Amino acid sequence: MKRAKRHSAPEVHALVKPRNPVARSPLLAKGGAHGKSGAALRRKARVELQKLRHDLDEQ
């Protein structure tokens, strides 16, 4: 079997425009601190209400 010929790759770097270092992807703007989900907040409120009710029942 013969070996495949090795072709030199054309200069692609000359055709590609350089990226703007100031511009940012809009996908990166979505980041930030994560918060509790709505279900977690509702559950926390329910648990706090049960604790309050338990404390009132003890008195």
VENMOTA-V497269 format. One record per run of one state. SS is the DSSP state (@ for helix, = for strand, . for the rest). FROM is the first residue (numbers start at 1). TO is the last residue. Records with the same first field share a line. If there is no record, write none. Layout:
SS=FROM-TO ; FROM-TO
//
This chain:
.=1-25 ; 31-37 ; 59-59
@=26-30 ; 38-58
//
